[in-house]
Amino acid sequence: MKPSLRVVAPGLLTTVQDLGRHGYQHLGIPVCGALDPVSLRAANILVGNAPGAAGLEVAYVGPTLAIEADDLRMAAVGAEAAIDILDEPAALSGRRVDGMRSFRARRGEAVRIGALMRGVVLYLAVEGGFDIAPVLGSVSTCIRGGFGGWQGRPLIAGDALPLCRTQASEREEVKLEGLDLAPPARFRAIPGPQADCFSQCDIAAFFNSEYIVGAGSDRMGMRLSGQPIDHLRGFDIISDGIAPGSIQVPGNGQPIVLLADRQTTGGYPKSATVISADLPALSRLAVGAKIAFEPVTLEQAEAAHCKYVAEINALPEKVVPLPRPGADVIPVLLACNLISGVVNAAA
């Protein structure tokens, strides 16, 4: 029997994602991929996978997954959530494990991820990855196109995701130290490419305003509610290419930040573009979060990207061994005087 993860409960929106399907936007095929590639990479590093291997992107509320393999090593990175290893899928409680570390679960057990807090996405990586055939070089799920991932859709109860390994490798568990996933006070953006479709006053007002992430947000785009941006010459332009982080302004003047599942072209003016270094943190924001922007130059954006890439490449250096249970007690015991007296048995 092929090793697998069986979906007992799918959560609100759980999909298979890697780093995206690049090179096909000229054919109208979106990139897709992880909303937060930093957390996906970190989860993969913890279990020993290549950083870009496919994992499960969990949004809002997590799934319950039954282990149908001898044992598996997994890791969860991203938003905070209660993660429990259950003795069997129907159990009401189990042993709690933390995020930012690797852990093992065995055949017959189940992993349950609860509601997400302080973020909207979490990534679950499995050692060895999933045995899923790529489509156009990627196993990312394109929900609107109905392809990629597992049957081109979010997971549903009863799915059995095939795994590449039936047993975890023999090694100590590890954790990540020093990975800061907190959002910045203001997200950096480059004005344009259609900033001339708005008055300088409105562009300045955009960068001086605070917005709220709206309920209509999804993997395609983050809808913002706040100070409207007025158009100088109407809100229709000749459709052109959409970059990740593009901030479109439709007729109602409320900005939309375009994310992983964005369309390849669009006909609304774009007032600004969130820089690549800040886009993973922005994509973690939940509905209701407050958000503000600050303008930067292209040179500043390039410098921030170089720093971001260096931090990504340094993630393996943040991996440290996880202390064995009770290891922190031993130094305390050795420092105590546990002997109250001595008896000479020969006397």
C-alpha positions in Angstrom: 0.0 0.0 0.0 1.4 3.4 -1.0 2.2 5.7 1.9 -0.1 8.7 2.0 -1.7 11.4 4.1 -5.4 10.9 4.2 -7.6 14.0 4.7 -10.0 13.5 7.6 -11.1 17.1 7.6 -9.8 19.5 5.0 -9.8 22.8 6.9 -11.1 26.0 5.3 -8.7 26.1 2.3 -5.8 23.7 2.1 -3.9 23.4 -1.2 -0.6 21.9 -2.5 1.8 24.7 -3.3 5.4 25.0 -4.3 7.3 28.2 -5.4 5.1 28.6 -8.5 4.7 27.9 -12.2 7.0 30.3 -13.9 7.5 31.0 -17.6 3.9 30.6 -18.9 2.3 34.0 -18.2 2.5 34.8 -21.9 0.0 32.0 -22.4 -2.3 33.4 -19.8 -1.3 30.8 -17.1 -0.8 32.4 -13.7 2.2 31.7 -11.5 0.3 30.6 -8.4 2.6 29.0 -5.7 2.9 29.8 -2.0 1.6 33.1 -0.8 4.4 33.1 1.7 7.5 31.5 0.1 9.7 32.3 3.2 7.6 30.1 5.5 7.4 27.3 2.8 11.1 27.3 2.4 11.7 27.3 6.2 9.3 24.3 6.7 11.1 22.3 3.9 14.5 23.0 5.4 13.4 21.7 8.8 12.4 18.3 7.3 15.4 18.1 5.0 13.7 18.8 1.7 14.8 21.1 -1.1 13.6 24.6 -0.2 11.2 24.8 -3.1 9.6 21.4 -2.6 5.8 21.3 -2.5 4.0 21.5 0.8 0.5 22.1 2.1 -0.6 25.7 2.3 -3.1 26.0 5.1 -5.3 29.1 5.2 -7.5 30.3 8.1 -8.4 26.9 9.7 -6.2 23.8 9.4 -6.9 20.2 8.4 -6.8 16.9 10.2 -4.6 14.4 8.4 -4.3 10.7 9.1 -0.9 9.1 8.8 -0.9 6.1 6.4 2.8 5.5 6.4 5.2 3.8 8.9 6.1 7.2 10.3 6.6 10.7 8.9 8.7 13.7 9.7 6.8 17.0 9.3 7.2 20.7 10.2 4.8 23.6 10.2 5.9 27.3 9.7 3.9 30.4 9.4 0.9 31.6 11.3 0.5 30.4 14.9 -1.9 27.5 15.5 -2.6 24.6 17.8 -0.9 21.6 16.3 -1.8 18.2 17.9 -0.7 14.7 17.2 -3.7 12.5 17.9 -3.5 8.8 18.8 -6.2 8.2 16.2 -8.1 10.5 13.9 -11.3 10.7 16.0 -9.5 11.5 19.2 -10.5 14.8 20.9 -7.1 15.6 22.3 -3.5 14.7 21.8 0.1 15.8 22.4 0.8 19.4 21.4 3.8 20.3 19.2 5.1 23.7 18.3 5.6 25.3 15.0 9.1 26.2 13.7 10.3 22.7 14.5 10.3 19.2 13.0 8.3 16.4 14.6 7.3 12.8 13.8 4.0 11.1 13.6 3.4 7.3 13.1 0.9 5.1 11.3 -2.6 5.3 12.8 -2.0 8.7 14.3 -3.3 12.0 12.9 -2.1 15.6 12.8 -4.7 18.2 13.6 -4.1 21.9 12.9 -6.5 24.4 14.5 -7.5 27.9 13.7 -4.7 30.2 12.6 -3.7 33.2 14.6 -1.4 36.2 13.9 -1.4 35.4 10.2 -3.5 33.8 7.5 -1.3 31.0 6.1 0.8 28.2 7.5 2.9 25.6 5.6 3.2 22.0 6.4 6.1 20.2 4.9 6.6 16.4 4.8 10.1 14.8 4.6 10.5 13.5 1.1 7.6 15.5 -0.2 4.5 14.4 -2.2 4.5 11.9 -5.1 2.4 14.2 -7.3 3.1 14.7 -11.0 4.0 18.3 -11.9 2.0 20.3 -14.5 4.2 22.7 -16.6 7.1 22.1 -14.2 5.2 22.8 -10.9 2.8 21.0 -8.6 1.2 24.3 -7.4 -2.6 24.3 -7.4 -4.2 26.7 -9.8 -7.7 26.8 -8.3 -9.3 28.9 -11.0 -7.8 26.9 -13.8 -8.6 23.6 -12.2 -5.1 22.0 -12.6 -1.9 21.3 -10.7 -1.7 20.3 -7.1 -4.1 17.5 -6.1 -6.7 17.2 -8.8 -6.6 21.0 -9.4 -8.5 21.9 -6.3 -8.4 22.5 -2.5 -8.3 19.3 -0.5 -11.5 17.6 0.5 -12.3 14.9 3.1 -11.3 11.4 1.8 -8.3 12.6 -0.3 -5.2 10.5 0.0 -2.1 12.4 -0.9 0.7 10.0 -2.0 4.0 10.4 -0.3 7.5 9.7 -1.6 8.7 8.1 1.7 7.1 5.5 3.9 9.5 6.1 6.8 11.3 9.1 8.3 15.1 9.2 8.3 16.9 8.5 11.5 18.1 11.8 12.9 17.5 14.2 15.7 14.7 16.7 15.4 15.5 20.4 14.8 14.0 23.8 15.2 14.4 27.3 13.7 15.7 30.1 15.8 15.5 33.8 14.9 13.1 33.7 12.0 10.9 36.8 12.4 7.6 36.7 10.6 6.2 39.8 12.1 4.9 42.4 9.5 6.7 45.7 9.1 5.1 48.9 10.3 4.7 50.1 6.7 5.1 48.1 3.5 7.4 49.5 0.9 6.1 50.2 -2.7 7.4 51.7 -5.9 5.0 54.3 -7.4 3.6 53.3 -10.8 3.6 52.0 -13.4 0.4 54.1 -14.1 0.9 56.7 -11.4 0.2 59.3 -14.0 -3.4 58.1 -14.1 -3.8 59.7 -10.6 -3.1 63.2 -9.3 0.1 63.7 -7.2 -2.2 64.6 -4.3 -4.1 61.3 -4.5 -0.8 59.3 -4.7 0.5 61.2 -1.7 -2.8 60.5 0.1 -2.5 56.8 -0.6 1.0 56.7 1.0 -0.2 58.7 4.0 -3.3 56.6 4.6 -4.1 53.5 6.6 -6.1 50.7 5.0 -7.9 47.6 6.3 -7.6 44.2 4.6 -11.1 43.5 3.3 -13.3 40.3 3.5 -13.1 39.9 -0.3 -9.4 39.1 -0.2 -8.2 35.7 -1.5 -5.1 34.1 -3.1 -5.7 36.3 -6.2 -5.7 39.7 -4.5 -5.9 41.5 -1.2 -8.8 44.0 -1.3 -8.2 47.1 0.8 -10.7 49.4 2.4 -9.9 53.0 3.2 -9.0 56.3 1.5 -10.2 56.0 -2.1 -7.9 57.0 -5.0 -9.5 59.1 -7.7 -8.7 58.5 -11.3 -7.8 61.5 -13.5 -9.0 60.0 -16.8 -11.3 57.1 -16.0 -10.4 53.7 -14.6 -10.0 51.8 -17.9 -6.6 51.3 -19.6 -5.3 49.0 -22.3 -4.6 45.7 -20.6 -1.0 45.1 -19.7 1.1 42.7 -17.7 0.6 42.2 -14.0 3.6 42.0 -11.7 3.4 40.4 -8.2 2.4 43.1 -5.7 0.8 45.3 -8.3 -1.7 47.6 -6.7 -4.7 48.0 -9.0 -7.3 50.7 -8.5 -10.7 49.8 -10.0 -13.6 52.2 -10.5 -14.5 52.4 -6.8 -11.1 53.7 -5.9 -10.3 51.0 -3.4 -6.9 49.5 -4.0 -6.3 45.7 -4.7 -2.8 44.2 -4.1 -2.4 41.4 -6.6 -0.9 38.2 -5.1 0.1 34.6 -6.1 -3.0 33.7 -8.1 -3.2 37.1 -9.9 -4.3 37.3 -13.5 -1.6 37.7 -16.1 -3.0 40.9 -17.6 -5.3 43.6 -16.3 -7.1 46.8 -17.5 -7.2 48.9 -14.3 -4.5 51.5 -13.6 -1.9 50.5 -11.1 -0.9 53.2 -8.6 2.1 51.4 -7.1 3.8 48.0 -6.7 4.8 46.4 -3.4 8.4 45.4 -3.5 9.3 41.7 -3.6 11.1 41.8 -0.2 7.9 42.8 1.5 5.4 40.8 -0.4 5.6 37.5 1.7 4.9 39.5 4.9 2.0 41.3 3.3 0.5 38.0 2.1 0.4 36.8 5.7 -2.0 39.5 6.8 -5.5 38.4 7.8 -8.8 40.0 7.1 -9.2 43.0 9.3 -5.5 43.8 9.6 -4.4 47.4 9.3 -1.9 48.2 6.6 0.0 51.3 5.4 2.6 51.9 2.6 5.7 54.0 2.1 7.2 55.0 -1.2 10.7 53.8 -2.1 13.0 54.2 -5.2 13.9 51.4 -7.6 17.4 51.4 -6.2 16.1 51.0 -2.6 13.8 48.2 -3.8 16.8 46.4 -5.5 18.9 46.7 -2.3 16.0 45.3 -0.2 15.7 42.4 -2.6 19.4 41.6 -2.3 19.1 41.6 1.5 15.9 39.4 1.3 17.7 36.9 -0.9 20.7 36.8 1.5 18.3 36.2 4.4 16.5 33.4 2.5 19.9 31.7 1.7 20.9 32.0 5.3 17.8 30.1 6.6 19.7 26.8 7.0 22.0 28.6 9.5 19.1 29.2 11.8 18.4 25.5 12.2 19.5 24.1 15.6 19.1 20.7 17.3 16.0 20.4 19.4 16.9 19.5 23.0 15.9 16.0 24.1 13.0 15.8 26.6 14.4 16.3 30.1 17.8 17.5 28.9 17.3 20.8 30.6 16.8 19.0 34.0 20.1 17.2 34.1 22.3 20.3 34.8 19.9 21.3 37.6 20.1 17.8 39.2 23.9 17.8 39.0 24.0 21.2 40.8 21.9 19.9 43.7 23.2 18.0 46.7 21.0 14.9 46.5 23.0 12.9 49.1 21.9 13.3 52.7 24.3 10.9 54.2 26.7 7.9 53.8 26.6 4.5 55.4 29.6 2.1 55.6 28.1 -1.3 54.9 31.4 -3.1 56.0 31.3 -1.6 59.6 
